[in-house]
Amino acid sequence: MRSGLVGSAHVVAGFVDADGIQESVRDLRRAFGDAPVLHTFAAKAASLVPVLRLLARSGMGCEVASPGELAQAVVAGFPPDRIVLDSPAKTRAELAHALALGVSVNADNFAELDRIGELLAAKMSTSVLGLRINPQVGAGAIDAMSTASLSSKFGVPLRDLGARQRILKAFAERPWLTRLHVHVGSQGCSLELIGEGVRAAFELAEEINTVAGRQQVTSLDIGGGLPVNFDDDEIRPTYADYVRQLRAAVPELLSGRYGLVTEFGRSLVAKNGFTAAVVEYTKDTGGRRIALTHAGAHIATRTVFMPEAWPLRIAVYDSDGRPKHAPECVQDVAGPCCFAGDLVARGRTLPELAPGDVVVLLDTGGYYFSTPWSYNSLARPAVHGFTTHGPEIRFATVRREQTLAEILAESGASQADALLFRNADSTAAHARLVQTGA
């Protein structure tokens, strides 16, 4: 066995803690108590069907943002009425399919509302239909993760000139529109900022219902975005912290007047997964020790390109899978991708790494091994789930490692001659000459 953690068949693999995910779901439910809430899991955070099925069996719904994620949610066993479709660029075909299934749809803009109206005129649907607003309450610490900035690409901007009146008019003209959706952002967004965005949606719902003279808006999709602490093992903020902030910002939110939908992703899975990779070589260059491993930008894309925003903790084990005890030194931990910036840790003080050791990227249960980048045609890593319930740890394969044959198929191997136009023309011309006897 090459490594007690990774195993002889793999040089890098992801691991999912099934017990931990279910405990996170229980924490979420306990925080909201008896409030009428549909908790959905943001599929993009861990788009692996076995993970999604575990969440479905745990009573969660699923938030999806593409045809692929919708297909995964259906196969995983989420009932259509517990699936929510969000995306800023839904095609007519995607919308028609969602409406036929009966999944909830949050429109991103007025043009999409028009498109949905045309589809409903042809065929009615049981889908709950909403409109996403951008409350424009500002950005958090990571701009790329903030969706409520002044010029965010998501939703209808609430504070732009005339926008609020257009929203009121849109609801007045569409009695089938019964939900408001808001999502301020995720990592880097404070609880106070999230609460401010939810308050804006609540106040708008109240205004819509006043204008309508009835409760047209019956539910609020308040998104997700609970930040994850990547500094240590402590879970902070907690779901209880989040709910306390909601109660402070919108005291009537949990009264039962509105049904609620949440869309948590990273906070449910990040600390319930890790990535293990073999150290292939070590070298010293320019006075710096570098460990070359098999976990790089193809798995830890955000960390490699935005290291200040997405730093990861690293644990070190020997080739038998035991915590390594060795003198510490400052090291870079590099990946296999063929560009100089492929570093998952820079200048990190760690036990001195050696070939055959295993580095573990902690808190990578969301957005890392589940959604790899195909740079250098590196294989998607295997993912294994485990449970510690019972007398021994049990493992199960969640996703096997991608094979070379699958990589070739994805890269168009079966169409290898597709671009040989000149050769094809020459062959055809020769054939015509033969036929004419020239």
TORPA-907580 format. One record per atom (N, C-alpha, C): x, y, z; residue in one letter. Coordinates in steps of 0.1 Angstrom, whole numbers, padded with zeros to 4 digits, always signed. Layout:
XYZA ...
end
This chain:
+0008-0012+0000M +0000+0000+0000M +0009+0012+0000M +0006+0021-0010R +0015+0033-0011R +0012+0043+0001R +0000+0043+0005S -0003+0052+0016S -0015+0047+0023S -0015+0048+0037G -0026+0043+0045G -0038+0051+0043G -0037+0064+0039L -0049+0072+0037L -0054+0072+0023L -0045+0072+0013V -0050+0073-0001V -0051+0059-0007V -0042+0050-0004G -0043+0037-0010G -0035+0035-0022G -0032+0023-0026S -0023+0020-0037S -0029+0024-0050S -0042+0025-0051A -0049+0028-0064A -0049+0043-0067A -0047+0051-0058H -0049+0065-0060H -0037+0073-0054H -0034+0084-0061V -0024+0094-0055V -0031+0106-0049V -0044+0107-0051V -0052+0118-0045V -0067+0113-0045V -0073+0116-0034A -0087+0112-0033A -0095+0121-0023A -0108+0122-0025G -0116+0130-0015G -0123+0121-0006G -0127+0126+0006F -0133+0118+0016F -0145+0126+0022F -0156+0119+0024V -0169+0125+0028V -0173+0118+0041V -0176+0126+0052D -0180+0121+0064D -0196+0121+0064D -0202+0109+0062A -0216+0108+0061A -0223+0112+0075A -0217+0108+0086D -0222+0111+0099D -0222+0126+0101D -0211+0132+0098G -0210+0147+0100G -0220+0155+0092G -0223+0150+0079I -0233+0157+0071I -0246+0157+0078I -0250+0145+0083Q -0263+0143+0089Q -0264+0151+0102Q -0253+0152+0109E -0253+0161+0121E -0255+0175+0118E -0249+0180+0107S -0250+0194+0103S -0265+0197+0099S -0271+0187+0093V -0286+0189+0089V -0294+0190+0102V -0291+0182+0112R -0298+0183+0125R -0296+0196+0131R -0283+0201+0131D -0280+0215+0137D -0289+0225+0130D -0290+0225+0117L -0298+0234+0109L -0312+0234+0113L -0318+0222+0114R -0332+0221+0118R -0334+0226+0132R -0325+0222+0141R -0327+0227+0155R -0327+0242+0156R -0319+0248+0148A -0318+0263+0149A -0331+0270+0145A -0338+0264+0135F -0350+0271+0131F -0363+0266+0138F -0361+0256+0147G -0372+0251+0155G -0384+0247+0147G -0396+0252+0151D -0409+0248+0145D -0413+0258+0133D -0404+0267+0129A -0408+0276+0118A -0411+0268+0106A -0420+0273+0097P -0423+0266+0085P -0412+0268+0074P -0403+0259+0074V -0391+0261+0065V -0388+0249+0056V -0386+0251+0044L -0380+0241+0035L -0365+0243+0034L -0357+0235+0040H -0343+0236+0039H -0338+0229+0026H -0332+0236+0017T -0326+0230+0005T -0311+0230+0006T -0305+0220-0001F -0291+0220-0002F -0286+0225-0015F -0277+0234-0016A -0272+0240-0028A -0263+0229-0035A -0269+0223-0046A -0262+0212-0052A -0248+0215-0057A -0245+0228-0060K -0232+0231-0065K -0221+0229-0055K -0225+0229-0042A -0215+0227-0032A -0209+0213-0031A -0217+0203-0036A -0212+0189-0036A -0221+0182-0045A -0218+0183-0058S -0227+0178-0069S -0223+0163-0071S -0225+0155-0061L -0223+0141-0062L -0236+0134-0058L -0241+0125-0066V -0254+0119-0064V -0255+0112-0051V -0245+0104-0047P -0246+0098-0033P -0247+0108-0022P -0240+0119-0023V -0241+0129-0013V -0255+0135-0013V -0260+0138-0025L -0274+0144-0026L -0284+0134-0021L -0283+0121-0024R -0292+0111-0019R -0292+0111-0004R -0280+0111+0002L -0280+0112+0017L -0287+0123+0022L -0286+0135+0016L -0293+0147+0021L -0308+0146+0018L -0312+0140+0007A -0326+0138+0004A -0332+0129+0015A -0325+0118+0018R -0330+0109+0029R -0330+0115+0043R -0322+0126+0044S -0322+0133+0057S -0333+0144+0058S -0342+0145+0047G -0353+0154+0047G -0350+0167+0041G -0339+0169+0035M -0336+0182+0028M -0342+0183+0014M -0344+0195+0010G -0347+0197-0004G -0334+0200-0012G -0335+0205-0024C -0323+0207-0032C -0325+0220-0041C -0315+0228-0040E -0314+0240-0049E -0305+0237-0060E -0309+0239-0072V -0301+0236-0084V -0300+0248-0093V -0289+0249-0101A -0287+0261-0109A -0283+0257-0124A -0286+0245-0128S -0283+0241-0142S -0291+0228-0145S -0292+0225-0158P -0299+0212-0162P -0292+0200-0156P -0278+0201-0155G -0271+0190-0149G -0274+0188-0134G -0275+0199-0127E -0278+0198-0113E -0292+0193-0111E -0301+0198-0119L -0315+0193-0118L -0316+0178-0120L -0309+0173-0131A -0309+0159-0133A -0304+0151-0121A -0293+0156-0115Q -0287+0150-0104Q -0297+0149-0092Q -0304+0160-0090A -0313+0161-0079A -0325+0151-0081A -0330+0150-0093V -0341+0141-0096V -0336+0126-0094V -0324+0123-0099V -0319+0109-0097V -0316+0106-0083V -0312+0116-0075A -0309+0114-0061A -0321+0112-0053A -0333+0115-0058G -0346+0112-0051G -0353+0123-0045G -0349+0136-0048F -0356+0147-0042F -0370+0148-0050F -0381+0149-0042P -0394+0151-0049P -0394+0165-0056P -0400+0166-0068P -0400+0179-0075P -0404+0191-0067P -0414+0189-0058D -0418+0201-0050D -0409+0205-0039D -0397+0197-0038R -0387+0201-0028R -0374+0205-0036R -0375+0208-0049I -0364+0213-0057I -0367+0227-0061I -0357+0235-0060V -0357+0250-0064V -0347+0252-0075V -0351+0258-0086L -0342+0261-0097L -0339+0276-0097L -0326+0279-0095D -0321+0292-0096D -0310+0293-0107D -0310+0303-0115S -0299+0305-0125S -0302+0318-0131S -0292+0326-0135P -0294+0339-0141P -0296+0338-0157P -0295+0325-0162A -0295+0324-0177A -0303+0311-0181A -0315+0310-0176K -0323+0298-0179K -0328+0299-0194K -0326+0288-0201T -0332+0288-0215T -0347+0285-0214T -0353+0287-0226R -0368+0284-0227R -0370+0269-0224R -0361+0261-0230A -0362+0247-0228A -0360+0243-0213A -0351+0249-0207E -0349+0246-0192E -0361+0249-0184E -0367+0261-0187L -0379+0266-0180L -0390+0256-0182L -0392+0252-0195A -0403+0244-0198A -0402+0230-0191A -0390+0225-0190H -0388+0212-0184H -0391+0214-0169H -0386+0225-0163A -0388+0227-0148A -0403+0228-0145A -0410+0236-0154L -0424+0237-0151L -0432+0224-0153L -0427+0216-0163A -0434+0203-0165A -0432+0194-0153A -0420+0195-0147L -0417+0186-0135L -0425+0191-0123L -0427+0204-0122G -0433+0210-0110G -0423+0215-0100G -0410+0217-0104V -0401+0222-0094V -0403+0237-0093V -0399+0243-0082S -0400+0257-0080S -0390+0264-0088S -0393+0276-0093V -0385+0284-0102V -0384+0298-0096V -0372+0303-0094N -0370+0317-0091N -0365+0325-0104N -0373+0333-0109A -0369+0341-0121A -0359+0351-0117A -0349+0354-0126D -0338+0363-0123D -0341+0377-0128D -0350+0379-0137N -0352+0392-0143N -0366+0393-0149N -0370+0405-0154F -0383+0407-0159F -0385+0400-0173F -0375+0399-0181A -0376+0391-0193A -0379+0377-0191A -0373+0371-0180E -0376+0357-0177E -0390+0356-0172E -0395+0366-0165L -0409+0365-0161L -0418+0364-0173L -0415+0372-0183D -0423+0372-0196D -0422+0358-0202D -0411+0352-0202R -0409+0339-0208R -0417+0329-0201R -0417+0329-0187I -0425+0320-0179I -0440+0322-0182I -0444+0334-0183G -0458+0337-0186G -0462+0331-0199G -0454+0332-0209E -0457+0326-0222E -0458+0311-0221E -0450+0304-0214L -0450+0290-0212L -0463+0286-0204L -0466+0294-0194L -0478+0291-0186L -0491+0292-0194L -0491+0302-0204A -0502+0304-0212A -0505+0291-0221A -0494+0284-0224A -0496+0272-0232A -0499+0260-0224A -0493+0260-0212K -0496+0248-0203K -0493+0252-0188K -0503+0250-0180M -0502+0254-0166M -0493+0245-0159M -0488+0249-0147S -0478+0242-0139S -0481+0242-0125S -0477+0232-0117T -0478+0233-0102T -0466+0239-0096T -0457+0244-0103S -0445+0250-0098S -0448+0263-0090S -0441+0264-0079V -0441+0277-0071V -0431+0286-0078V -0436+0298-0082L -0428+0307-0090L -0425+0320-0082L -0412+0324-0083G -0408+0336-0075G -0399+0345-0084G -0395+0356-0078L -0387+0366-0085L -0375+0369-0075L -0363+0368-0081R -0351+0371-0073R -0349+0386-0074R -0346+0392-0062I -0343+0406-0061I -0328+0407-0056I -0322+0418-0061N -0309+0422-0055N -0312+0434-0046N -0310+0431-0033P -0314+0442-0023P -0303+0453-0023P -0292+0451-0030Q -0281+0461-0031Q -0277+0467-0018Q -0275+0457-0008V -0271+0461+0005V -0255+0462+0006V -0248+0458-0004G -0234+0459-0004G -0227+0445-0005G -0214+0446-0007A -0206+0434-0008A -0199+0431+0005A -0195+0418+0006G -0188+0413+0018G -0173+0414+0015G -0165+0406+0022A -0151+0407+0022A -0145+0401+0009A -0153+0392+0002I -0148+0386-0011I -0158+0390-0022I -0154+0399-0030D -0163+0405-0040D -0169+0394-0049D -0161+0384-0053A -0166+0373-0062A -0177+0365-0055A -0178+0365-0042M -0188+0357-0035M -0200+0366-0030M -0200+0378-0034S -0210+0388-0030S -0220+0390-0041S -0233+0388-0038T -0243+0389-0049T -0253+0400-0047T -0250+0409-0037A -0260+0420-0034A -0252+0433-0035A -0242+0434-0044S -0235+0446-0046S -0244+0455-0055S -0239+0467-0058L -0247+0476-0066L -0249+0471-0080L -0239+0465-0085S -0240+0460-0099S -0239+0445-0101S -0244+0438-0091S -0244+0423-0092S -0251+0418-0104S -0247+0407-0110K -0254+0402-0122K -0267+0394-0118K -0269+0392-0105F -0281+0384-0100F -0293+0393-0097F -0305+0389-0101G -0317+0395-0096G -0320+0408-0101G -0332+0413-0097V -0337+0426-0101V -0332+0436-0090V -0324+0446-0094P -0319+0456-0085P -0330+0464-0078P -0331+0463-0065L -0342+0469-0058L -0341+0484-0057L -0329+0489-0056R -0327+0504-0054R -0325+0512-0066R -0324+0506-0078D -0323+0513-0090D -0335+0522-0093D -0334+0533-0099L -0345+0542-0102L -0356+0535-0109L -0368+0535-0103G -0380+0529-0108G -0381+0514-0107G -0371+0507-0101A -0371+0493-0101A -0382+0488-0091A -0384+0494-0080R -0394+0489-0070R -0408+0490-0076R -0411+0500-0083Q -0424+0501-0089Q -0426+0491-0100Q -0415+0488-0108R -0416+0478-0118R -0419+0464-0111R -0413+0461-0100I -0415+0449-0093I -0430+0448-0088I -0435+0459-0082L -0449+0459-0078L -0458+0457-0090L -0455+0463-0101K -0463+0461-0113K -0463+0446-0118K -0451+0441-0118A -0449+0427-0122A -0457+0417-0114A -0458+0419-0101F -0466+0410-0093F -0481+0413-0095F -0485+0425-0096A -0499+0429-0099A -0504+0422-0112A -0495+0421-0122E -0499+0416-0135E -0498+0401-0135E -0492+0394-0125R -0490+0380-0126R -0494+0374-0112R -0507+0370-0111P -0511+0364-0098P -0504+0351-0095P -0498+0344-0105W -0491+0332-0102W -0477+0334-0096W -0473+0346-0095L -0460+0350-0088L -0462+0351-0073L -0457+0342-0066T -0461+0341-0051T -0449+0341-0042T -0437+0342-0047R -0425+0341-0039R -0415+0352-0042R -0407+0356-0032L -0396+0365-0034L -0383+0358-0030L -0373+0359-0038H -0360+0353-0035H -0349+0363-0033H -0341+0361-0023V -0330+0370-0020V -0318+0362-0015V -0306+0365-0020H -0294+0358-0016H -0283+0369-0016H -0277+0372-0005V -0268+0383-0004V -0254+0378-0008V -0251+0366-0006G -0237+0360-0009G -0234+0349+0000G -0221+0345-0001S -0217+0334+0008S -0205+0337+0016S -0194+0330+0013Q -0182+0332+0021Q -0178+0347+0021Q -0174+0353+0032G -0170+0366+0033G -0182+0376+0036G -0194+0371+0036C -0205+0380+0040C -0209+0378+0054C -0210+0389+0061S -0213+0389+0076S -0228+0385+0078S -0231+0381+0090L -0245+0378+0093L -0254+0391+0093L -0247+0402+0096E -0255+0414+0096E -0259+0418+0082E -0250+0416+0073L -0252+0419+0059L -0263+0410+0053L -0263+0397+0057I -0273+0388+0052I -0286+0392+0058I -0287+0395+0071G -0299+0399+0077G -0305+0412+0071G -0296+0421+0067E -0301+0433+0060E -0308+0430+0047E -0302+0420+0039G -0308+0416+0027G -0322+0409+0029G -0323+0401+0039V -0335+0394+0041V -0346+0404+0046V -0342+0414+0054R -0352+0424+0058R -0357+0432+0046R -0349+0434+0036A -0353+0441+0024A -0364+0433+0016A -0361+0420+0016A -0371+0411+0009A -0384+0411+0016A -0383+0410+0030F -0395+0409+0038F -0404+0422+0036F -0397+0433+0037E -0405+0446+0036E -0411+0447+0022E -0404+0442+0012L -0410+0443-0002L -0422+0434-0003L -0421+0422+0003A -0432+0413+0003A -0445+0419+0010A -0442+0426+0021E -0453+0432+0028E -0460+0443+0019E -0451+0450+0012E -0456+0461+0003E -0464+0455-0009E -0459+0444-0015I -0466+0437-0026I -0480+0433-0021I -0480+0427-0009N -0493+0422-0004N -0503+0433-0001N -0498+0444+0004T -0506+0455+0007T -0513+0461-0006T -0504+0462-0016V -0509+0467-0029V -0519+0457-0035V -0517+0444-0033A -0526+0434-0039A -0539+0433-0031A -0539+0437-0019G -0551+0436-0010G -0553+0422-0005G -0542+0413-0007R -0543+0399-0002R -0529+0395-0001R -0527+0383+0005Q -0513+0378+0006Q -0509+0370-0006Q -0505+0378-0016Q -0500+0372-0029Q -0487+0365-0027Q -0478+0372-0020V -0465+0366-0017V -0467+0357-0004V -0466+0344-0006T -0468+0335+0005T -0455+0329+0011T -0444+0330+0003S -0432+0324+0008S -0420+0333+0004S -0409+0332+0012L -0397+0339+0010L -0385+0329+0009L -0378+0330-0002D -0366+0322-0003D -0354+0331+0001D -0349+0328+0013I -0339+0337+0019I -0324+0332+0016I -0323+0323+0007G -0310+0319+0002G -0302+0311+0013G -0289+0312+0012G -0280+0305+0022G -0269+0314+0025G -0256+0309+0023G -0245+0318+0025G -0239+0319+0038G -0242+0310+0048L -0235+0310+0061L -0220+0308+0059L -0212+0317+0063P -0198+0316+0061P -0192+0304+0069P -0181+0298+0064V -0174+0287+0071V -0161+0292+0077V -0158+0288+0089N -0145+0291+0095N -0135+0281+0090N -0125+0286+0083F -0114+0277+0077F -0102+0278+0086F -0102+0285+0097D -0090+0287+0106D -0088+0276+0115D -0098+0269+0120D -0096+0258+0130D -0109+0249+0129D -0110+0240+0139D -0121+0230+0138D -0134+0236+0143D -0134+0247+0150E -0146+0252+0155E -0156+0257+0144E -0169+0253+0147I -0179+0257+0137I -0184+0271+0142I -0181+0281+0134R -0186+0295+0137R -0186+0303+0124R -0197+0310+0122P -0208+0311+0130P -0217+0298+0129P -0225+0296+0138T -0234+0285+0138T -0248+0288+0132T -0256+0278+0129Y -0269+0281+0124Y -0277+0288+0135Y -0275+0285+0147A -0282+0292+0158A -0278+0307+0158A -0265+0310+0155D -0261+0324+0154D -0268+0331+0142D -0270+0324+0132Y -0277+0329+0120Y -0291+0332+0123Y -0298+0323+0130V -0312+0325+0133V -0314+0337+0142V -0305+0338+0152R -0305+0350+0161R -0304+0363+0154R -0296+0363+0144Q -0294+0375+0136Q -0307+0378+0128Q -0313+0367+0122L -0325+0369+0115L -0336+0375+0124L -0337+0370+0136R -0347+0374+0145R -0345+0389+0148R -0332+0393+0150A -0329+0407+0153A -0332+0416+0141A -0329+0411+0129A -0331+0420+0117A -0346+0420+0113A -0353+0409+0114V -0367+0408+0109V -0375+0400+0120V -0379+0407+0130P -0386+0400+0141P -0398+0391+0137P -0405+0395+0126E -0417+0388+0123E -0414+0376+0113E -0401+0375+0109L -0398+0365+0098L -0403+0351+0101L -0401+0347+0114L -0403+0333+0117L -0417+0331+0124L -0426+0341+0122S -0439+0341+0128S -0448+0330+0122S -0445+0326+0110G -0454+0317+0103G -0462+0323+0092G -0461+0337+0091R -0469+0344+0081R -0464+0340+0067R -0451+0338+0066Y -0445+0334+0053Y -0439+0320+0055Y -0441+0311+0045G -0432+0299+0044G -0418+0304+0040G -0408+0297+0045L -0395+0301+0042L -0387+0289+0035L -0378+0293+0027V -0369+0284+0020V -0355+0289+0022V -0346+0279+0026T -0332+0282+0027T -0324+0274+0017T -0312+0279+0014E -0304+0272+0003E -0289+0271+0008E -0287+0264+0019F -0273+0263+0024F -0266+0252+0016F -0253+0255+0014G -0244+0245+0007G -0231+0243+0015G -0222+0252+0013R -0208+0250+0019R -0209+0247+0034R -0218+0254+0041S -0218+0253+0056S -0223+0239+0060S -0230+0231+0052L -0234+0218+0055L -0223+0207+0052L -0214+0210+0043V -0205+0199+0039V -0190+0203+0041V -0186+0215+0041A -0172+0219+0041A -0164+0211+0051A -0168+0212+0064K -0161+0205+0075K -0163+0190+0076K -0171+0185+0067N -0174+0171+0066N -0168+0164+0055N -0156+0169+0051G -0149+0163+0040G -0134+0168+0040G -0125+0160+0034F -0111+0164+0033F -0106+0157+0020F -0094+0162+0016T -0087+0157+0004T -0073+0152+0009T -0070+0140+0005A -0057+0135+0008A -0049+0132-0005A -0036+0136-0004A -0028+0135-0016A -0013+0131-0013A -0008+0123-0021V +0006+0118-0019V +0016+0128-0022V +0027+0129-0014V +0038+0137-0018V +0047+0129-0027V +0049+0134-0040E +0057+0126-0049E +0071+0129-0048E +0075+0142-0047Y +0089+0146-0046Y +0090+0158-0037Y +0102+0160-0031T +0105+0173-0025T +0117+0179-0031T +0119+0192-0030K +0131+0198-0036K +0133+0211-0028K +0145+0216-0029D +0149+0229-0023D +0153+0238-0034D +0147+0250-0035T +0150+0259-0046T +0149+0273-0040T +0159+0281-0042G +0159+0295-0038G +0157+0296-0023G +0162+0286-0015G +0161+0287-0001G +0147+0282+0004G +0139+0277-0004R +0125+0273+0000R +0124+0258-0003R +0118+0251+0007R +0115+0237+0005R +0101+0236-0002R +0100+0228-0013I +0088+0226-0020I +0084+0212-0020I +0072+0208-0017A +0067+0195-0017A +0057+0194-0029A +0060+0185-0039L +0052+0183-0051L +0042+0172-0048L +0030+0176-0048T +0019+0166-0045T +0010+0165-0057T -0001+0157-0055H -0011+0154-0065H -0024+0162-0063H -0024+0172-0054A -0035+0180-0051A -0031+0194-0055A -0037+0200-0065G -0034+0213-0069G -0046+0221-0074G -0044+0229-0084A -0055+0238-0089A -0067+0230-0095A -0064+0218-0099H -0075+0210-0105H -0085+0206-0094H -0081+0207-0082I -0090+0203-0071I -0093+0215-0062I -0082+0223-0059A -0084+0234-0050A -0082+0247-0058A -0091+0249-0068T -0090+0260-0078T -0091+0273-0071T -0101+0275-0062R -0102+0288-0055R -0090+0291-0047R -0085+0282-0039T -0074+0284-0031T -0061+0288-0038T -0059+0281-0050V -0047+0284-0058V -0048+0298-0064V -0059+0302-0069F -0060+0315-0075F -0064+0327-0066F -0070+0324-0054M -0073+0334-0045M -0069+0330-0031M -0056+0328-0029P -0051+0322-0016P -0054+0330-0004P -0055+0343-0005E -0058+0351+0007E -0073+0349+0011E -0082+0347+0001A -0096+0346+0004A -0099+0331+0008A -0092+0321+0003W -0095+0307+0005W -0083+0299+0010W -0077+0303+0021P -0066+0296+0027P -0071+0283+0033P -0064+0272+0031L -0068+0259+0037L -0058+0254+0047L -0063+0248+0058R -0054+0241+0067R -0049+0228+0061R -0037+0225+0065I -0031+0213+0060I -0026+0204+0072I -0029+0191+0071A -0024+0182+0081A -0014+0173+0073A -0005+0167+0081V +0006+0159+0074V +0006+0145+0081V +0007+0135+0073Y +0007+0121+0077Y +0018+0114+0070Y +0023+0103+0077D +0034+0095+0070D +0027+0085+0061D +0035+0077+0055S +0030+0068+0044S +0021+0057+0050S +0021+0055+0063D +0012+0045+0069D -0001+0052+0074D -0002+0065+0071G -0015+0072+0075G -0015+0077+0090G -0003+0077+0096R -0002+0082+0110R +0002+0097+0110R -0002+0105+0119P +0002+0119+0120P +0017+0119+0121P +0023+0128+0113K +0038+0129+0111K +0043+0138+0122K +0053+0132+0129H +0060+0140+0139H +0075+0142+0134H +0078+0153+0130A +0091+0156+0124A +0094+0171+0127A +0107+0175+0127P +0110+0189+0128P +0103+0197+0117P +0098+0209+0122E +0090+0217+0113E +0100+0226+0105E +0095+0230+0093C +0102+0239+0085C +0092+0246+0075C +0096+0258+0070V +0088+0265+0061V +0088+0259+0047V +0076+0256+0042Q +0075+0249+0029Q +0064+0254+0021Q +0065+0252+0008D +0054+0254-0001D +0049+0240-0005D +0035+0239-0006V +0029+0226-0010V +0023+0229-0024V +0029+0222-0033A +0025+0224-0047A +0017+0213-0053A +0010+0216-0064G +0002+0206-0070G +0009+0201-0083G +0002+0193-0091P +0008+0187-0103P +0005+0196-0116P -0002+0206-0115C -0006+0214-0127C +0006+0221-0132C +0006+0222-0146C +0018+0228-0152C +0018+0243-0154C +0018+0250-0142F +0020+0264-0142F +0025+0268-0128F +0033+0278-0127A +0041+0281-0115A +0033+0284-0103A +0021+0289-0105G +0013+0293-0094G +0005+0282-0087G +0007+0270-0091D -0001+0259-0086D +0004+0255-0072D +0000+0263-0062L +0004+0261-0049L -0008+0261-0040L -0010+0251-0032V -0022+0251-0022V -0018+0257-0009V -0005+0258-0006A +0000+0265+0006A +0013+0271+0003A +0015+0283+0007R +0028+0291+0005R +0034+0295+0018R +0047+0291+0019G +0054+0295+0031G +0048+0290+0044G +0043+0278+0044R +0036+0272+0055R +0046+0264+0064R +0045+0267+0077T +0054+0259+0086T +0047+0246+0089T +0053+0235+0085L +0048+0221+0086L +0059+0212+0090L +0055+0200+0095P +0065+0189+0097P +0072+0187+0083P +0085+0185+0083E +0092+0184+0070E +0087+0172+0062E +0082+0176+0050L +0076+0166+0041L +0087+0158+0034L +0083+0145+0031A +0092+0136+0024A +0083+0129+0014A +0090+0124+0003P +0082+0115-0007P +0075+0104+0000P +0063+0102-0004G +0055+0091+0002G +0046+0096+0014G +0049+0107+0019D +0040+0113+0029D +0027+0117+0023D +0017+0120+0031V +0004+0124+0027V +0000+0137+0033V -0004+0147+0024V -0009+0159+0029V -0024+0159+0028V -0031+0164+0038V -0045+0164+0039V -0050+0179+0039V -0058+0182+0029L -0064+0195+0028L -0077+0194+0035L -0078+0201+0047L -0090+0200+0056L -0101+0210+0051L -0113+0207+0055D -0125+0215+0053D -0128+0216+0038D -0126+0206+0030T -0128+0206+0016T -0140+0198+0011T -0149+0196+0020G -0161+0188+0017G -0170+0195+0007G -0169+0208+0005G -0177+0215-0005G -0168+0223-0015G -0171+0222-0028Y -0165+0229-0039Y -0151+0225-0042Y -0146+0215-0037Y -0132+0211-0040Y -0132+0198-0048Y -0130+0186-0042F -0130+0174-0050F -0143+0171-0057F -0154+0176-0053S -0167+0173-0059S -0168+0180-0073S -0161+0192-0074T -0162+0199-0087T -0149+0203-0092T -0141+0193-0097P -0127+0195-0101P -0127+0202-0115P -0115+0208-0118W -0112+0215-0130W -0104+0206-0139W -0106+0204-0151S -0100+0195-0160S -0087+0200-0166S -0080+0208-0159Y -0067+0214-0163Y -0057+0202-0165Y -0049+0203-0176N -0039+0193-0179N -0045+0179-0182N -0058+0179-0183S -0065+0166-0185S -0062+0156-0173S -0060+0162-0161L -0058+0154-0149L -0071+0147-0146L -0070+0135-0141A -0082+0127-0138A -0090+0133-0126A -0103+0132-0127R -0112+0136-0116R -0108+0126-0105R -0106+0130-0093P -0102+0121-0082P -0113+0112-0077P -0110+0101-0072A -0120+0092-0065A -0125+0099-0053A -0137+0097-0049V -0143+0102-0037V -0148+0090-0029V -0145+0089-0016H -0150+0079-0007H -0158+0084+0004H -0168+0078+0008G -0176+0082+0020G -0173+0073+0031G -0175+0077+0043F -0172+0069+0055F -0182+0072+0066F -0184+0062+0075T -0192+0063+0087T -0184+0057+0098T -0185+0063+0110T -0178+0058+0122T -0188+0051+0131T -0201+0050+0127H -0211+0043+0135H -0208+0028+0135H -0209+0021+0146G -0207+0007+0146G -0193+0004+0152G -0189-0008+0151P -0176-0012+0158P -0164-0008+0150P -0166-0005+0137E -0154-0001+0129E -0158+0009+0118E -0148+0017+0113I -0151+0026+0103I -0154+0019+0090I -0165+0023+0083R -0168+0017+0070R -0167+0027+0059R -0163+0022+0048F -0161+0031+0036F -0169+0026+0024F -0173+0036+0016A -0180+0033+0004A -0176+0042-0007A -0175+0038-0020T -0171+0046-0031T -0182+0055-0035T -0180+0068-0035V -0190+0078-0039V -0188+0081-0054V -0175+0082-0058R -0172+0084-0072R -0159+0078-0075R -0158+0069-0085R -0145+0063-0088R -0136+0073-0096R -0123+0070-0096E -0114+0079-0103E -0116+0078-0118E -0115+0089-0124Q -0118+0090-0139Q -0106+0082-0146Q -0110+0074-0156T -0101+0066-0163T -0095+0074-0175T -0084+0069-0180L -0078+0075-0192L -0088+0074-0204L -0095+0063-0205A -0105+0061-0216A -0116+0072-0215A -0120+0075-0203E -0130+0085-0201E -0125+0099-0204E -0112+0101-0201I -0106+0114-0204I -0105+0116-0220I -0101+0105-0226L -0100+0105-0241L -0114+0108-0247L -0124+0101-0242A -0138+0103-0247A -0142+0117-0246A -0140+0123-0234E -0144+0137-0232E -0136+0147-0241E -0124+0143-0245S -0116+0152-0254S -0118+0149-0269S -0128+0142-0272G -0132+0140-0286G -0125+0130-0294G -0119+0119-0287A -0112+0109-0294A -0119+0102-0305A -0132+0101-0303S -0140+0094-0313S -0142+0102-0325S -0139+0115-0325Q -0140+0124-0336Q -0126+0129-0340Q -0116+0121-0338A -0102+0125-0340A -0100+0131-0354A -0107+0127-0364D -0104+0132-0378D -0113+0144-0382D -0121+0149-0372A -0131+0159-0375A -0126+0171-0382A -0113+0175-0379L -0108+0188-0385L -0099+0186-0397L -0098+0174-0402L -0090+0172-0413L -0097+0175-0426L -0102+0187-0428F -0110+0191-0439F -0102+0190-0452F -0090+0195-0452R -0082+0195-0465R -0080+0180-0469R -0076+0172-0460N -0074+0158-0463N -0087+0151-0469N -0098+0155-0463A -0111+0149-0467A -0114+0154-0481A -0111+0167-0484D -0114+0173-0497D -0105+0166-0508D -0092+0163-0504S -0083+0157-0514S -0088+0142-0516S -0092+0135-0506T -0097+0122-0508T -0109+0122-0517T -0118+0131-0515A -0130+0132-0523A -0127+0135-0538A -0118+0144-0540A -0114+0147-0553A -0107+0135-0560A -0099+0128-0553H -0093+0116-0559H -0103+0106-0563H -0113+0105-0554A -0124+0095-0557A -0132+0099-0570A -0134+0112-0572R -0141+0116-0584R -0133+0113-0596R -0119+0116-0595L -0111+0113-0607L -0111+0098-0610L -0111+0090-0601V -0111+0075-0603V -0124+0071-0610V -0135+0077-0605Q -0148+0074-0611Q -0150+0078-0625Q -0143+0090-0629T -0144+0095-0643T -0134+0089-0652T -0125+0081-0646G -0114+0075-0654G -0104+0084-0659G -0103+0096-0652A -0093+0106-0656A -0079+0102-0652A 
end
